[in-house]
Amino acid sequence: MTVERESPPGGGPWPNNGDIYERLRVSLLEQAERAEADGHTDEAADLRARAAYQRRERDRCYREHERRMLNRSIHRRRY
């Protein structure tokens, strides 16, 4: 089974380093599937935990991007 890449809300590419985190997340989940199939459940659990961390980092990059865009918008309205 292959893991599908997720896209940000609204589509398009992930901003900042979000794409790197997403690619790493998918790679880790695929490795976890292979480890699980080989009977290495502890390794698979570790890889899934690492993938969850990559997802959190990806989402953090997205939130920072959204905050920057909002700040720019507010700044333009003021001046």
N, C-alpha and C positions, 0 to 999 in steps of 0.2 A: 504494500500500500504506500502510495506517495502522499506526502503532506502538502496541502495547498497553501500557497502564499496568500497572506491577507493584504488587503489594501486599506489605506486610510479612509476615514469617513469622507464621503464626497468623491472618492476615487482619486485617480492620479497617482503619481509617485510619492513615496515617503519623503518628507522634507529632512534636511540636515543629514545626519547619519542614520536616520530611521531605516533606510533601505539596507544598510549593512547589518543592523541588528535583526531585521526581518530575515535576510538570507541566512544568517547564523542560526537563528531560531529554527528555521526549516531544516537546516542541515543537522542540528542537534536532535530534532525529533525523528528524522530519518535514521540517524545512528541509534537512537533509543529503540526504534522498531526492530532494527537488525539485532541489537543486543538481546532484546526480549525474545526474538525468534531463536536465538542461540542458547537461551536459557540463563542469560546473565541478568537476572532481575535487579540486583543491586546497582549494577552499572547503568541499566536502563532508567532506574529511578533517579540516579545522579544526573544523567543526561537530560531528563525531563525537567529537573529542578533548574539546570542551567538554561534550558530553553525558556522557562518561565521568567528567569531573570532578564533574558534578552528581550522578551516581550515587554516587560516593565520599562526597560531602557528605551525601547522603540517608542512606547507610548509617552514617555517623558519627553523625548525629542519632539514628538508631535505637539504636545501641550506647550512646550517652549516656543515652537514655531507659531502656533495659534496666538499665544500671548504677544509675541513680537508684532504679528500682523495687526492685532487689535491696538496695540500701543501706537503703531504707525498711523493707523486710521484716526485715532483720537488726536494725535499730534497734528495731522493735516487739518483737522476741523478747527483746531485752536488758532492756527496761524494762516 
